[in-house]
Amino acid sequence: MNHLLLFGTVGATEIIIVALIVLLLFGGKKIPELMKGIGKGVKSFKDGVKGVEEDMKETINEEKKEDKQ
């Protein structure tokens, strides 16, 4: 099962190599824009997950109230 973890064995060398490749592909001026876009995407995803969790909790609470009646 451990072989399914993609980031379990990523070391400093691999991170540096990926960073250099990103730098070469996008250039120094585009990286802040790229990171900003990634940050917005992650925030949007987290907000979506939080919304789904809240909806599920509300549904569970409603079902519990109905079961008590």
URLIN-V130649 format. One record per residue. SS is DSSP state (2 for helix, 1 for strand, 0 for the rest). D_FIRST is the distance of its C-alpha to the first C-alpha in Angstrom with 2 decimals. Layout:
SS_D_FIRST ; SS_D_FIRST
//
This chain:
0_0.00 ; 2_3.80 ; 2_5.40 ; 2_5.61 ; 0_7.64 ; 0_10.92 ; 0_13.15 ; 0_11.41 ; 0_13.52 ; 0_16.59 ; 0_19.66 ; 2_23.33 ; 2_24.22 ; 2_21.92 ; 2_23.23 ; 2_26.76 ; 2_26.36 ; 2_25.16 ; 2_28.03 ; 2_30.52 ; 2_29.50 ; 2_29.91 ; 2_33.23 ; 2_34.41 ; 2_33.51 ; 2_34.92 ; 2_37.42 ; 2_38.17 ; 2_40.10 ; 2_37.50 ; 2_34.58 ; 2_35.96 ; 2_36.42 ; 2_32.90 ; 2_31.46 ; 2_33.82 ; 2_32.62 ; 2_28.94 ; 2_29.93 ; 2_31.86 ; 2_29.01 ; 2_26.59 ; 2_29.40 ; 2_30.11 ; 2_26.52 ; 2_26.47 ; 2_29.87 ; 2_28.73 ; 2_25.79 ; 2_28.26 ; 2_30.72 ; 2_28.38 ; 2_27.43 ; 2_31.17 ; 2_32.01 ; 2_29.51 ; 2_30.97 ; 2_34.47 ; 2_33.74 ; 2_32.34 ; 2_35.40 ; 2_37.76 ; 2_36.33 ; 2_36.74 ; 2_40.31 ; 2_41.09 ; 2_39.79 ; 2_42.09 ; 0_45.10
//
